[in-house]
Amino acid sequence: MTTQIVGGYLVKAGSSTFVLPLERVRETFRARPEDRKPVASHGFCVLRREQVIPLHELGGLLGNQAESWPKRG
């Protein structure tokens, strides 16, 4: 048996916590609720450095019920 320590990025969806391997994360940023823009019948996106980035609800992708978009001060 082999053991390897891998760095990870913790994310929450509802009451569940998940770890994303750091080598799979290119960039993180904090989008505000008002930054979300609707995309016709495809959900939402944000504009970052003149690039459209689709948003996916982690809870929906994993079959968990996610909380609504968090309010931050």
N, C-alpha and C positions, 0 to 999 in steps of 0.2 A: 504494500500500500504506500502511496506517495501523498504527502501533504504539501500544499502550496498556499502561501498567504497572498491574497490578491486585494488591492485597494478597491473600495467601492463607494458609490454615491447613494445615500439613503433617500428614498422617496416614499411618500404616503399616499394611499388611495383609500379614503374612508377610514376605517379603523385598522387597516392592514399596512405593514411597512415592507418595502422591497429594497433590494440592493442591486444597483446597476454596476457592472464592472467598469472601472474608470477608463480602461482602454477603449470602451465603446462610447464614451461621452466626449464630444468635440468641444462643446461650449455650454455654459449655463448662463442664464440671465433671468431677471425677475420682471415679468410682464405684469402690467397693471390691468385690472378688469376693463378699463376703458380702452386699452390697447387692442382688445379682441375685435375683429371685424368679421361679420357674417359672410360666408361664401355660399352662393345659391345652392341649396339642397346638399351641401357637403360639410356643414358644421361651421367651424370658425378658423381663423388664421391670425397671425400677427405679422407686422412688417418690421423687419430687422435689417438694418444696413441696406435698404432698398431691395431686400429679398423677401418674398412671401414664404412664410413658414406655417405649414398646417398644424393645427392643435388637435391632439387626441386625448380624450379623457382616459387616464390610466385605468381607473375602475371599470369603465365600459369595455376596454380591451381585454381585461382579465376576468370579466364576469362579476366583478364586485360592484356594489353601489357606491359611487364616489360622492363626496360632499359637493355642495355647489362651489363655484369659483370663490376662493378665500378672499375675504376683505382684509387689506393690510393698511396700516396707518402710515 
